[in-house]
Amino acid sequence: MELSFLSSLVVENASKVVLVVLDGLGDLPGPEGKTALEAAATPNLDRLAEEGVCGFHDPVAPGITPGSGPAHIALFGYDPLRFTIGRGVLDTAGTAFEFAAGDLAARINFATIGPDGRIRDRRAGRIADAEGLRVTERLARAIRDIDGVRVLFQHVKEYRAAAVFRGAELEAGLKDSDPQKEGLPPLPVEPAAAEPSPRALRAARLANALIERARTVLADEPAANFVMLRGFDLYVPLPNFCELYRWRAAAVAAYPMYKGVARLAGMRVVEEGQSTLEQEVALVERELPRTDFLFLHVKKTDSAGEDGNFAAKVKVIEEFDRLVPRLVALRPEVLCVTGDHSTPCAMRSHSFHPVPLLIRGQNVRRDAARAFHESACLGGGLGRIRASELMALLLAHAGRLAKFGA
């Protein structure tokens, strides 16, 4: 659906919408033949399902395994095939960094490289925030420009940082230097196109020069003695989410990337006090009275899925379920619970499987679902939709869409 068309139908009212994204929610059957959602005790989510309407969404399209960026962009109503944003921009936007037009950003993974030139640890032992910040600041002091192009560094979280090239006309179509597997040498940054432009070639040269300079600067570091660059992209803001839908929007998310996609869309991002799920819900309680759309992101479902830890995923779902009554007590006109993508514990990775979806709201047409899990959603009244179609449903259930045509 075209953004301009949907935006043309939007009407303002006092309704409130809460979108909860349990990252990596979708699953496959585990040890006892149940998914994490099916195995979890979720009386409150089941009650929402009974009072609402259920189904599935495909983050991009059937059969396509999405990254976190396009999966969230789609949930906010943007076509993920049209509005593509690299991880470098997403992660950096989730920090206090101020972009300028033409900035080329890349995500840094601090890593441990051995004397043989092979990557021993792709995450530098998962160094803590304070250590990651210290190493980032060390790079920033030592490397200020390369070949006349300004280089800016921004710590993101733990072993993750960002490098931003500013003041040159560059292109973003570059391959990552991360080999994605330990025991291999890092890859050279190269243009992705078979016949690259001069701008792409220059960007690749700058990136490779930065990697070599960083290797020298960090040579004596015990863990973070190397950097890998990935997710190159130019900074281009999304069409403003608040202006499109004529409402105030806020995001509560603990991880920088999810703050980043919300900030790129023009949402107000709440920064403090999000180390636990209970703290996140407390922020929703505080912020909802002064906003119309609130995006709540829960990360640990995805982390458990990628670790293959079925019990941990069940535990996170149950912890969220215990907090659901606090969200219901806020009486939003629409409460939606879903995931951005599936992360089955058996696969330990994102997958192509459709994602369970639940909408509870005014004027909802109830279906036969009496629980919220994959099996129950199969018979849900929403059927199977594209994630980019969800925003129209949320607006409609909130009474924020006018009739189309005479």
Contacts in CASP RR format, 6 or more apart in sequence:
PFRMAT RR
TARGET T0000
AUTHOR 0000-0000-0000
METHOD contacts of the structure
MODEL  1
MELSFLSSLVVENASKVVLVVLDGLGDLPGPEGKTALEAAATPNLDRLAE
EGVCGFHDPVAPGITPGSGPAHIALFGYDPLRFTIGRGVLDTAGTAFEFA
AGDLAARINFATIGPDGRIRDRRAGRIADAEGLRVTERLARAIRDIDGVR
VLFQHVKEYRAAAVFRGAELEAGLKDSDPQKEGLPPLPVEPAAAEPSPRA
LRAARLANALIERARTVLADEPAANFVMLRGFDLYVPLPNFCELYRWRAA
AVAAYPMYKGVARLAGMRVVEEGQSTLEQEVALVERELPRTDFLFLHVKK
TDSAGEDGNFAAKVKVIEEFDRLVPRLVALRPEVLCVTGDHSTPCAMRSH
SFHPVPLLIRGQNVRRDAARAFHESACLGGGLGRIRASELMALLLAHAGR
LAKFGA
1 77 0 8 1.000
1 388 0 8 1.000
1 389 0 8 1.000
1 392 0 8 1.000
3 77 0 8 1.000
3 78 0 8 1.000
3 239 0 8 1.000
3 244 0 8 1.000
6 77 0 8 1.000
6 244 0 8 1.000
6 391 0 8 1.000
6 392 0 8 1.000
6 395 0 8 1.000
6 401 0 8 1.000
7 244 0 8 1.000
7 245 0 8 1.000
7 246 0 8 1.000
9 401 0 8 1.000
9 402 0 8 1.000
9 403 0 8 1.000
9 404 0 8 1.000
10 244 0 8 1.000
10 245 0 8 1.000
10 246 0 8 1.000
10 395 0 8 1.000
10 400 0 8 1.000
10 401 0 8 1.000
10 402 0 8 1.000
11 246 0 8 1.000
11 399 0 8 1.000
11 400 0 8 1.000
11 401 0 8 1.000
11 402 0 8 1.000
12 246 0 8 1.000
12 247 0 8 1.000
12 400 0 8 1.000
13 398 0 8 1.000
13 399 0 8 1.000
13 400 0 8 1.000
15 292 0 8 1.000
15 332 0 8 1.000
15 333 0 8 1.000
15 334 0 8 1.000
15 362 0 8 1.000
15 398 0 8 1.000
15 399 0 8 1.000
15 400 0 8 1.000
16 288 0 8 1.000
16 291 0 8 1.000
16 292 0 8 1.000
16 293 0 8 1.000
16 294 0 8 1.000
16 330 0 8 1.000
16 332 0 8 1.000
16 333 0 8 1.000
16 334 0 8 1.000
16 398 0 8 1.000
17 292 0 8 1.000
17 293 0 8 1.000
17 294 0 8 1.000
17 332 0 8 1.000
17 333 0 8 1.000
17 334 0 8 1.000
17 335 0 8 1.000
17 336 0 8 1.000
17 394 0 8 1.000
17 395 0 8 1.000
17 398 0 8 1.000
18 284 0 8 1.000
18 288 0 8 1.000
18 294 0 8 1.000
18 296 0 8 1.000
18 327 0 8 1.000
18 330 0 8 1.000
18 332 0 8 1.000
18 334 0 8 1.000
18 335 0 8 1.000
18 336 0 8 1.000
19 75 0 8 1.000
19 293 0 8 1.000
19 294 0 8 1.000
19 295 0 8 1.000
19 296 0 8 1.000
19 336 0 8 1.000
19 338 0 8 1.000
19 394 0 8 1.000
20 296 0 8 1.000
20 298 0 8 1.000
20 320 0 8 1.000
20 327 0 8 1.000
20 335 0 8 1.000
20 336 0 8 1.000
20 337 0 8 1.000
20 338 0 8 1.000
21 72 0 8 1.000
21 75 0 8 1.000
21 295 0 8 1.000
21 296 0 8 1.000
21 297 0 8 1.000
21 298 0 8 1.000
21 338 0 8 1.000
21 339 0 8 1.000
21 340 0 8 1.000
22 298 0 8 1.000
22 301 0 8 1.000
22 316 0 8 1.000
22 317 0 8 1.000
22 320 0 8 1.000
22 337 0 8 1.000
22 338 0 8 1.000
22 339 0 8 1.000
23 68 0 8 1.000
23 258 0 8 1.000
23 297 0 8 1.000
23 298 0 8 1.000
23 299 0 8 1.000
23 300 0 8 1.000
23 301 0 8 1.000
23 302 0 8 1.000
23 303 0 8 1.000
23 339 0 8 1.000
23 340 0 8 1.000
23 341 0 8 1.000
23 343 0 8 1.000
24 301 0 8 1.000
24 302 0 8 1.000
24 305 0 8 1.000
24 339 0 8 1.000
24 340 0 8 1.000
24 341 0 8 1.000
24 342 0 8 1.000
24 343 0 8 1.000
24 350 0 8 1.000
24 355 0 8 1.000
25 37 0 8 1.000
25 301 0 8 1.000
25 317 0 8 1.000
25 338 0 8 1.000
25 339 0 8 1.000
25 340 0 8 1.000
25 342 0 8 1.000
25 343 0 8 1.000
25 355 0 8 1.000
25 356 0 8 1.000
26 35 0 8 1.000
26 36 0 8 1.000
26 37 0 8 1.000
26 339 0 8 1.000
26 341 0 8 1.000
26 342 0 8 1.000
26 343 0 8 1.000
26 344 0 8 1.000
26 353 0 8 1.000
26 355 0 8 1.000
26 356 0 8 1.000
26 374 0 8 1.000
27 35 0 8 1.000
27 36 0 8 1.000
27 37 0 8 1.000
27 305 0 8 1.000
27 313 0 8 1.000
27 342 0 8 1.000
27 343 0 8 1.000
27 344 0 8 1.000
27 345 0 8 1.000
27 374 0 8 1.000
28 35 0 8 1.000
28 344 0 8 1.000
28 345 0 8 1.000
28 346 0 8 1.000
28 347 0 8 1.000
28 351 0 8 1.000
28 353 0 8 1.000
29 35 0 8 1.000
29 38 0 8 1.000
29 346 0 8 1.000
30 36 0 8 1.000
30 39 0 8 1.000
30 310 0 8 1.000
30 345 0 8 1.000
30 346 0 8 1.000
31 310 0 8 1.000
32 39 0 8 1.000
35 373 0 8 1.000
35 374 0 8 1.000
36 301 0 8 1.000
36 304 0 8 1.000
36 310 0 8 1.000
36 313 0 8 1.000
36 314 0 8 1.000
36 317 0 8 1.000
36 345 0 8 1.000
37 317 0 8 1.000
37 356 0 8 1.000
37 372 0 8 1.000
37 373 0 8 1.000
37 374 0 8 1.000
38 373 0 8 1.000
38 374 0 8 1.000
38 375 0 8 1.000
39 310 0 8 1.000
39 314 0 8 1.000
40 314 0 8 1.000
40 317 0 8 1.000
40 318 0 8 1.000
40 321 0 8 1.000
41 318 0 8 1.000
41 321 0 8 1.000
42 317 0 8 1.000
42 318 0 8 1.000
42 321 0 8 1.000
42 371 0 8 1.000
42 372 0 8 1.000
42 373 0 8 1.000
43 321 0 8 1.000
44 321 0 8 1.000
44 322 0 8 1.000
44 324 0 8 1.000
44 325 0 8 1.000
44 328 0 8 1.000
45 317 0 8 1.000
45 320 0 8 1.000
45 321 0 8 1.000
45 324 0 8 1.000
45 337 0 8 1.000
45 358 0 8 1.000
45 371 0 8 1.000
45 372 0 8 1.000
46 370 0 8 1.000
46 371 0 8 1.000
46 372 0 8 1.000
48 324 0 8 1.000
48 328 0 8 1.000
48 335 0 8 1.000
48 337 0 8 1.000
48 358 0 8 1.000
48 360 0 8 1.000
48 372 0 8 1.000
49 358 0 8 1.000
49 369 0 8 1.000
49 370 0 8 1.000
49 371 0 8 1.000
49 372 0 8 1.000
49 376 0 8 1.000
50 366 0 8 1.000
50 369 0 8 1.000
50 370 0 8 1.000
50 371 0 8 1.000
51 360 0 8 1.000
51 364 0 8 1.000
51 366 0 8 1.000
52 358 0 8 1.000
52 359 0 8 1.000
52 360 0 8 1.000
52 361 0 8 1.000
52 364 0 8 1.000
52 366 0 8 1.000
52 367 0 8 1.000
52 369 0 8 1.000
53 358 0 8 1.000
53 359 0 8 1.000
53 360 0 8 1.000
53 364 0 8 1.000
53 365 0 8 1.000
53 366 0 8 1.000
53 367 0 8 1.000
53 369 0 8 1.000
53 380 0 8 1.000
53 381 0 8 1.000
53 382 0 8 1.000
54 356 0 8 1.000
54 357 0 8 1.000
54 358 0 8 1.000
54 359 0 8 1.000
54 367 0 8 1.000
54 369 0 8 1.000
54 372 0 8 1.000
54 376 0 8 1.000
54 377 0 8 1.000
54 379 0 8 1.000
54 380 0 8 1.000
54 381 0 8 1.000
54 382 0 8 1.000
55 356 0 8 1.000
55 357 0 8 1.000
55 358 0 8 1.000
55 369 0 8 1.000
55 377 0 8 1.000
55 378 0 8 1.000
55 379 0 8 1.000
55 380 0 8 1.000
55 381 0 8 1.000
55 382 0 8 1.000
55 383 0 8 1.000
55 384 0 8 1.000
55 385 0 8 1.000
56 354 0 8 1.000
56 355 0 8 1.000
56 356 0 8 1.000
56 357 0 8 1.000
56 377 0 8 1.000
56 382 0 8 1.000
56 383 0 8 1.000
56 384 0 8 1.000
56 385 0 8 1.000
57 338 0 8 1.000
57 354 0 8 1.000
57 355 0 8 1.000
57 357 0 8 1.000
57 384 0 8 1.000
57 385 0 8 1.000
57 386 0 8 1.000
57 387 0 8 1.000
57 389 0 8 1.000
57 390 0 8 1.000
58 64 0 8 1.000
58 354 0 8 1.000
58 355 0 8 1.000
58 384 0 8 1.000
58 385 0 8 1.000
58 386 0 8 1.000
58 387 0 8 1.000
59 66 0 8 1.000
59 67 0 8 1.000
59 70 0 8 1.000
59 71 0 8 1.000
59 74 0 8 1.000
59 75 0 8 1.000
59 80 0 8 1.000
59 340 0 8 1.000
59 341 0 8 1.000
59 355 0 8 1.000
59 387 0 8 1.000
60 66 0 8 1.000
60 70 0 8 1.000
60 71 0 8 1.000
60 74 0 8 1.000
60 80 0 8 1.000
60 81 0 8 1.000
60 386 0 8 1.000
60 387 0 8 1.000
61 386 0 8 1.000
62 352 0 8 1.000
62 354 0 8 1.000
63 352 0 8 1.000
64 352 0 8 1.000
65 341 0 8 1.000
65 350 0 8 1.000
65 351 0 8 1.000
65 352 0 8 1.000
66 74 0 8 1.000
66 80 0 8 1.000
66 340 0 8 1.000
66 341 0 8 1.000
66 350 0 8 1.000
67 341 0 8 1.000
67 350 0 8 1.000
68 257 0 8 1.000
68 258 0 8 1.000
68 302 0 8 1.000
68 340 0 8 1.000
68 341 0 8 1.000
68 350 0 8 1.000
69 80 0 8 1.000
69 85 0 8 1.000
69 86 0 8 1.000
69 87 0 8 1.000
69 90 0 8 1.000
69 257 0 8 1.000
69 261 0 8 1.000
69 340 0 8 1.000
70 80 0 8 1.000
70 84 0 8 1.000
71 80 0 8 1.000
71 340 0 8 1.000
71 341 0 8 1.000
71 387 0 8 1.000
72 258 0 8 1.000
72 261 0 8 1.000
72 340 0 8 1.000
73 80 0 8 1.000
73 83 0 8 1.000
73 85 0 8 1.000
73 238 0 8 1.000
73 261 0 8 1.000
74 80 0 8 1.000
74 386 0 8 1.000
74 387 0 8 1.000
74 388 0 8 1.000
74 390 0 8 1.000
75 338 0 8 1.000
75 339 0 8 1.000
75 340 0 8 1.000
75 387 0 8 1.000
75 388 0 8 1.000
75 390 0 8 1.000
75 391 0 8 1.000
76 241 0 8 1.000
76 261 0 8 1.000
76 265 0 8 1.000
76 295 0 8 1.000
76 391 0 8 1.000
77 387 0 8 1.000
77 388 0 8 1.000
77 389 0 8 1.000
77 390 0 8 1.000
77 391 0 8 1.000
77 392 0 8 1.000
78 238 0 8 1.000
78 239 0 8 1.000
78 265 0 8 1.000
78 388 0 8 1.000
79 388 0 8 1.000
80 387 0 8 1.000
80 388 0 8 1.000
83 238 0 8 1.000
84 233 0 8 1.000
85 233 0 8 1.000
85 236 0 8 1.000
85 238 0 8 1.000
85 261 0 8 1.000
85 264 0 8 1.000
86 105 0 8 1.000
86 172 0 8 1.000
86 231 0 8 1.000
86 232 0 8 1.000
86 233 0 8 1.000
87 107 0 8 1.000
87 230 0 8 1.000
87 231 0 8 1.000
87 233 0 8 1.000
87 257 0 8 1.000
88 105 0 8 1.000
88 106 0 8 1.000
88 107 0 8 1.000
88 162 0 8 1.000
88 230 0 8 1.000
88 231 0 8 1.000
88 232 0 8 1.000
88 233 0 8 1.000
89 99 0 8 1.000
89 105 0 8 1.000
89 233 0 8 1.000
89 234 0 8 1.000
89 235 0 8 1.000
89 236 0 8 1.000
89 264 0 8 1.000
90 257 0 8 1.000
90 260 0 8 1.000
90 261 0 8 1.000
90 264 0 8 1.000
91 105 0 8 1.000
91 107 0 8 1.000
91 156 0 8 1.000
91 160 0 8 1.000
91 162 0 8 1.000
91 256 0 8 1.000
91 257 0 8 1.000
91 260 0 8 1.000
92 99 0 8 1.000
92 105 0 8 1.000
92 107 0 8 1.000
92 154 0 8 1.000
92 156 0 8 1.000
92 162 0 8 1.000
92 164 0 8 1.000
92 260 0 8 1.000
93 99 0 8 1.000
93 259 0 8 1.000
93 260 0 8 1.000
93 261 0 8 1.000
93 263 0 8 1.000
93 264 0 8 1.000
94 156 0 8 1.000
94 256 0 8 1.000
94 257 0 8 1.000
94 259 0 8 1.000
94 260 0 8 1.000
94 263 0 8 1.000
94 269 0 8 1.000
95 154 0 8 1.000
95 155 0 8 1.000
95 156 0 8 1.000
95 162 0 8 1.000
95 256 0 8 1.000
95 259 0 8 1.000
97 152 0 8 1.000
97 154 0 8 1.000
97 162 0 8 1.000
97 164 0 8 1.000
99 105 0 8 1.000
99 164 0 8 1.000
99 235 0 8 1.000
100 166 0 8 1.000
100 235 0 8 1.000
101 235 0 8 1.000
102 166 0 8 1.000
102 167 0 8 1.000
102 169 0 8 1.000
102 170 0 8 1.000
102 234 0 8 1.000
102 235 0 8 1.000
103 164 0 8 1.000
103 165 0 8 1.000
103 166 0 8 1.000
103 234 0 8 1.000
103 235 0 8 1.000
104 164 0 8 1.000
104 165 0 8 1.000
104 166 0 8 1.000
104 168 0 8 1.000
104 170 0 8 1.000
104 171 0 8 1.000
104 172 0 8 1.000
104 203 0 8 1.000
104 232 0 8 1.000
104 233 0 8 1.000
104 234 0 8 1.000
104 235 0 8 1.000
105 162 0 8 1.000
105 163 0 8 1.000
105 164 0 8 1.000
105 165 0 8 1.000
105 232 0 8 1.000
105 233 0 8 1.000
105 234 0 8 1.000
105 235 0 8 1.000
106 162 0 8 1.000
106 163 0 8 1.000
106 164 0 8 1.000
106 174 0 8 1.000
106 207 0 8 1.000
106 229 0 8 1.000
106 230 0 8 1.000
106 231 0 8 1.000
106 232 0 8 1.000
107 156 0 8 1.000
107 160 0 8 1.000
107 161 0 8 1.000
107 162 0 8 1.000
107 229 0 8 1.000
107 230 0 8 1.000
107 231 0 8 1.000
108 136 0 8 1.000
108 153 0 8 1.000
108 160 0 8 1.000
108 161 0 8 1.000
108 162 0 8 1.000
108 163 0 8 1.000
108 227 0 8 1.000
108 228 0 8 1.000
108 229 0 8 1.000
109 122 0 8 1.000
109 123 0 8 1.000
109 124 0 8 1.000
109 159 0 8 1.000
109 160 0 8 1.000
109 178 0 8 1.000
109 227 0 8 1.000
109 228 0 8 1.000
109 230 0 8 1.000
110 123 0 8 1.000
110 124 0 8 1.000
110 127 0 8 1.000
110 132 0 8 1.000
110 135 0 8 1.000
110 159 0 8 1.000
110 160 0 8 1.000
110 161 0 8 1.000
110 223 0 8 1.000
110 224 0 8 1.000
110 226 0 8 1.000
110 227 0 8 1.000
111 119 0 8 1.000
111 120 0 8 1.000
111 121 0 8 1.000
111 122 0 8 1.000
111 123 0 8 1.000
111 124 0 8 1.000
111 159 0 8 1.000
111 186 0 8 1.000
111 224 0 8 1.000
111 225 0 8 1.000
111 226 0 8 1.000
111 227 0 8 1.000
111 228 0 8 1.000
112 119 0 8 1.000
112 120 0 8 1.000
112 121 0 8 1.000
112 124 0 8 1.000
112 125 0 8 1.000
112 223 0 8 1.000
112 224 0 8 1.000
112 225 0 8 1.000
112 226 0 8 1.000
113 119 0 8 1.000
113 120 0 8 1.000
113 186 0 8 1.000
113 215 0 8 1.000
113 225 0 8 1.000
113 226 0 8 1.000
114 120 0 8 1.000
117 185 0 8 1.000
117 186 0 8 1.000
118 182 0 8 1.000
118 183 0 8 1.000
118 184 0 8 1.000
118 185 0 8 1.000
119 179 0 8 1.000
119 181 0 8 1.000
119 182 0 8 1.000
119 183 0 8 1.000
119 184 0 8 1.000
119 185 0 8 1.000
119 186 0 8 1.000
119 226 0 8 1.000
119 228 0 8 1.000
120 182 0 8 1.000
120 183 0 8 1.000
121 182 0 8 1.000
121 223 0 8 1.000
122 178 0 8 1.000
122 180 0 8 1.000
122 181 0 8 1.000
122 182 0 8 1.000
122 228 0 8 1.000
123 158 0 8 1.000
123 159 0 8 1.000
124 159 0 8 1.000
124 223 0 8 1.000
124 224 0 8 1.000
124 225 0 8 1.000
125 159 0 8 1.000
125 223 0 8 1.000
126 158 0 8 1.000
126 159 0 8 1.000
127 135 0 8 1.000
127 158 0 8 1.000
127 159 0 8 1.000
127 223 0 8 1.000
127 224 0 8 1.000
128 158 0 8 1.000
129 155 0 8 1.000
129 157 0 8 1.000
129 158 0 8 1.000
131 223 0 8 1.000
131 224 0 8 1.000
132 155 0 8 1.000
132 158 0 8 1.000
132 159 0 8 1.000
132 161 0 8 1.000
132 224 0 8 1.000
133 155 0 8 1.000
135 161 0 8 1.000
135 218 0 8 1.000
135 221 0 8 1.000
135 224 0 8 1.000
136 153 0 8 1.000
136 154 0 8 1.000
136 155 0 8 1.000
136 161 0 8 1.000
137 153 0 8 1.000
137 155 0 8 1.000
138 217 0 8 1.000
138 218 0 8 1.000
139 153 0 8 1.000
139 161 0 8 1.000
139 214 0 8 1.000
139 217 0 8 1.000
139 218 0 8 1.000
139 227 0 8 1.000
140 152 0 8 1.000
140 153 0 8 1.000
142 213 0 8 1.000
142 217 0 8 1.000
143 151 0 8 1.000
143 153 0 8 1.000
143 210 0 8 1.000
143 213 0 8 1.000
143 214 0 8 1.000
143 217 0 8 1.000
144 150 0 8 1.000
144 151 0 8 1.000
145 151 0 8 1.000
146 165 0 8 1.000
146 206 0 8 1.000
146 209 0 8 1.000
146 210 0 8 1.000
146 213 0 8 1.000
147 205 0 8 1.000
147 206 0 8 1.000
147 209 0 8 1.000
148 168 0 8 1.000
149 165 0 8 1.000
149 166 0 8 1.000
149 167 0 8 1.000
149 168 0 8 1.000
149 206 0 8 1.000
150 165 0 8 1.000
150 166 0 8 1.000
150 167 0 8 1.000
151 163 0 8 1.000
151 164 0 8 1.000
151 165 0 8 1.000
151 166 0 8 1.000
151 210 0 8 1.000
152 163 0 8 1.000
152 164 0 8 1.000
152 166 0 8 1.000
153 161 0 8 1.000
153 162 0 8 1.000
153 163 0 8 1.000
153 164 0 8 1.000
154 161 0 8 1.000
154 162 0 8 1.000
154 164 0 8 1.000
155 161 0 8 1.000
156 162 0 8 1.000
156 256 0 8 1.000
157 255 0 8 1.000
157 256 0 8 1.000
159 224 0 8 1.000
160 256 0 8 1.000
161 227 0 8 1.000
163 210 0 8 1.000
163 227 0 8 1.000
163 229 0 8 1.000
165 203 0 8 1.000
165 206 0 8 1.000
168 202 0 8 1.000
168 206 0 8 1.000
169 199 0 8 1.000
170 199 0 8 1.000
170 200 0 8 1.000
170 202 0 8 1.000
170 203 0 8 1.000
170 206 0 8 1.000
170 234 0 8 1.000
171 191 0 8 1.000
171 196 0 8 1.000
171 197 0 8 1.000
171 199 0 8 1.000
171 200 0 8 1.000
171 203 0 8 1.000
171 234 0 8 1.000
172 203 0 8 1.000
172 232 0 8 1.000
172 233 0 8 1.000
172 234 0 8 1.000
173 191 0 8 1.000
173 192 0 8 1.000
173 193 0 8 1.000
173 200 0 8 1.000
173 203 0 8 1.000
173 232 0 8 1.000
174 189 0 8 1.000
174 190 0 8 1.000
174 191 0 8 1.000
174 192 0 8 1.000
174 200 0 8 1.000
174 203 0 8 1.000
174 204 0 8 1.000
174 207 0 8 1.000
174 232 0 8 1.000
175 187 0 8 1.000
175 189 0 8 1.000
175 190 0 8 1.000
175 191 0 8 1.000
175 192 0 8 1.000
176 187 0 8 1.000
176 189 0 8 1.000
176 228 0 8 1.000
176 229 0 8 1.000
176 230 0 8 1.000
176 231 0 8 1.000
176 232 0 8 1.000
177 186 0 8 1.000
177 187 0 8 1.000
177 188 0 8 1.000
177 189 0 8 1.000
177 207 0 8 1.000
177 208 0 8 1.000
177 211 0 8 1.000
177 228 0 8 1.000
177 229 0 8 1.000
177 230 0 8 1.000
178 186 0 8 1.000
178 187 0 8 1.000
178 228 0 8 1.000
178 229 0 8 1.000
178 230 0 8 1.000
179 185 0 8 1.000
179 186 0 8 1.000
179 187 0 8 1.000
186 211 0 8 1.000
186 226 0 8 1.000
186 228 0 8 1.000
188 204 0 8 1.000
188 208 0 8 1.000
189 204 0 8 1.000
189 207 0 8 1.000
189 208 0 8 1.000
189 211 0 8 1.000
189 229 0 8 1.000
189 232 0 8 1.000
190 204 0 8 1.000
191 197 0 8 1.000
191 200 0 8 1.000
191 201 0 8 1.000
191 203 0 8 1.000
191 204 0 8 1.000
192 200 0 8 1.000
193 200 0 8 1.000
196 204 0 8 1.000
203 232 0 8 1.000
207 229 0 8 1.000
207 232 0 8 1.000
210 227 0 8 1.000
210 229 0 8 1.000
211 226 0 8 1.000
211 227 0 8 1.000
211 228 0 8 1.000
211 229 0 8 1.000
214 226 0 8 1.000
214 227 0 8 1.000
215 225 0 8 1.000
215 226 0 8 1.000
215 227 0 8 1.000
218 224 0 8 1.000
218 225 0 8 1.000
218 226 0 8 1.000
218 227 0 8 1.000
219 225 0 8 1.000
237 264 0 8 1.000
237 266 0 8 1.000
238 264 0 8 1.000
238 265 0 8 1.000
238 266 0 8 1.000
240 265 0 8 1.000
240 266 0 8 1.000
241 249 0 8 1.000
241 265 0 8 1.000
241 266 0 8 1.000
241 267 0 8 1.000
242 248 0 8 1.000
242 249 0 8 1.000
242 266 0 8 1.000
242 267 0 8 1.000
245 293 0 8 1.000
245 391 0 8 1.000
245 395 0 8 1.000
245 400 0 8 1.000
246 400 0 8 1.000
247 292 0 8 1.000
247 293 0 8 1.000
247 400 0 8 1.000
248 268 0 8 1.000
248 290 0 8 1.000
248 291 0 8 1.000
248 292 0 8 1.000
248 293 0 8 1.000
249 262 0 8 1.000
249 265 0 8 1.000
249 266 0 8 1.000
249 267 0 8 1.000
249 268 0 8 1.000
249 291 0 8 1.000
249 292 0 8 1.000
249 293 0 8 1.000
249 294 0 8 1.000
249 295 0 8 1.000
250 267 0 8 1.000
250 268 0 8 1.000
250 269 0 8 1.000
250 270 0 8 1.000
250 287 0 8 1.000
250 291 0 8 1.000
250 293 0 8 1.000
250 294 0 8 1.000
250 295 0 8 1.000
251 258 0 8 1.000
251 259 0 8 1.000
251 262 0 8 1.000
251 263 0 8 1.000
251 267 0 8 1.000
251 268 0 8 1.000
251 269 0 8 1.000
251 270 0 8 1.000
251 294 0 8 1.000
251 295 0 8 1.000
251 297 0 8 1.000
252 270 0 8 1.000
252 274 0 8 1.000
252 280 0 8 1.000
252 283 0 8 1.000
252 284 0 8 1.000
252 287 0 8 1.000
252 294 0 8 1.000
252 295 0 8 1.000
252 296 0 8 1.000
252 297 0 8 1.000
253 259 0 8 1.000
253 262 0 8 1.000
253 269 0 8 1.000
253 274 0 8 1.000
253 295 0 8 1.000
253 296 0 8 1.000
253 297 0 8 1.000
253 299 0 8 1.000
254 274 0 8 1.000
254 275 0 8 1.000
254 280 0 8 1.000
254 297 0 8 1.000
254 299 0 8 1.000
255 297 0 8 1.000
255 299 0 8 1.000
258 297 0 8 1.000
258 299 0 8 1.000
259 269 0 8 1.000
259 271 0 8 1.000
260 269 0 8 1.000
262 269 0 8 1.000
262 295 0 8 1.000
263 269 0 8 1.000
267 293 0 8 1.000
267 295 0 8 1.000
268 291 0 8 1.000
270 283 0 8 1.000
270 287 0 8 1.000
272 283 0 8 1.000
273 279 0 8 1.000
273 283 0 8 1.000
274 280 0 8 1.000
274 283 0 8 1.000
277 298 0 8 1.000
277 300 0 8 1.000
277 316 0 8 1.000
277 319 0 8 1.000
277 320 0 8 1.000
277 323 0 8 1.000
278 323 0 8 1.000
280 296 0 8 1.000
280 297 0 8 1.000
280 298 0 8 1.000
281 296 0 8 1.000
281 323 0 8 1.000
281 326 0 8 1.000
281 327 0 8 1.000
284 294 0 8 1.000
284 296 0 8 1.000
284 327 0 8 1.000
284 330 0 8 1.000
285 326 0 8 1.000
285 330 0 8 1.000
287 294 0 8 1.000
288 294 0 8 1.000
288 330 0 8 1.000
288 332 0 8 1.000
294 332 0 8 1.000
298 316 0 8 1.000
298 320 0 8 1.000
300 312 0 8 1.000
300 316 0 8 1.000
301 313 0 8 1.000
301 316 0 8 1.000
301 317 0 8 1.000
301 339 0 8 1.000
301 343 0 8 1.000
302 343 0 8 1.000
303 312 0 8 1.000
304 310 0 8 1.000
304 312 0 8 1.000
304 313 0 8 1.000
304 315 0 8 1.000
304 316 0 8 1.000
304 345 0 8 1.000
305 312 0 8 1.000
305 313 0 8 1.000
305 343 0 8 1.000
305 344 0 8 1.000
305 345 0 8 1.000
305 348 0 8 1.000
306 343 0 8 1.000
306 348 0 8 1.000
306 349 0 8 1.000
307 348 0 8 1.000
308 345 0 8 1.000
308 346 0 8 1.000
308 348 0 8 1.000
309 345 0 8 1.000
310 345 0 8 1.000
313 345 0 8 1.000
327 335 0 8 1.000
328 335 0 8 1.000
333 361 0 8 1.000
333 362 0 8 1.000
333 397 0 8 1.000
333 398 0 8 1.000
333 399 0 8 1.000
334 359 0 8 1.000
334 360 0 8 1.000
334 361 0 8 1.000
334 362 0 8 1.000
334 394 0 8 1.000
334 397 0 8 1.000
334 398 0 8 1.000
335 359 0 8 1.000
335 360 0 8 1.000
335 361 0 8 1.000
336 357 0 8 1.000
336 358 0 8 1.000
336 359 0 8 1.000
336 360 0 8 1.000
336 390 0 8 1.000
336 394 0 8 1.000
337 357 0 8 1.000
337 358 0 8 1.000
337 372 0 8 1.000
338 355 0 8 1.000
338 356 0 8 1.000
338 357 0 8 1.000
338 358 0 8 1.000
338 390 0 8 1.000
339 355 0 8 1.000
339 356 0 8 1.000
339 357 0 8 1.000
340 355 0 8 1.000
341 350 0 8 1.000
341 351 0 8 1.000
341 355 0 8 1.000
342 350 0 8 1.000
342 351 0 8 1.000
342 352 0 8 1.000
342 353 0 8 1.000
342 354 0 8 1.000
342 355 0 8 1.000
343 349 0 8 1.000
343 350 0 8 1.000
343 351 0 8 1.000
344 351 0 8 1.000
344 353 0 8 1.000
354 384 0 8 1.000
355 387 0 8 1.000
356 372 0 8 1.000
356 373 0 8 1.000
356 374 0 8 1.000
356 377 0 8 1.000
357 377 0 8 1.000
357 382 0 8 1.000
357 385 0 8 1.000
357 390 0 8 1.000
358 372 0 8 1.000
358 377 0 8 1.000
359 382 0 8 1.000
359 393 0 8 1.000
359 394 0 8 1.000
359 397 0 8 1.000
361 397 0 8 1.000
362 397 0 8 1.000
362 398 0 8 1.000
362 399 0 8 1.000
363 397 0 8 1.000
363 399 0 8 1.000
364 397 0 8 1.000
365 381 0 8 1.000
367 379 0 8 1.000
367 380 0 8 1.000
367 381 0 8 1.000
367 382 0 8 1.000
368 379 0 8 1.000
368 380 0 8 1.000
368 381 0 8 1.000
369 376 0 8 1.000
369 377 0 8 1.000
369 379 0 8 1.000
369 380 0 8 1.000
369 381 0 8 1.000
370 376 0 8 1.000
382 393 0 8 1.000
385 393 0 8 1.000
392 401 0 8 1.000
395 401 0 8 1.000
END
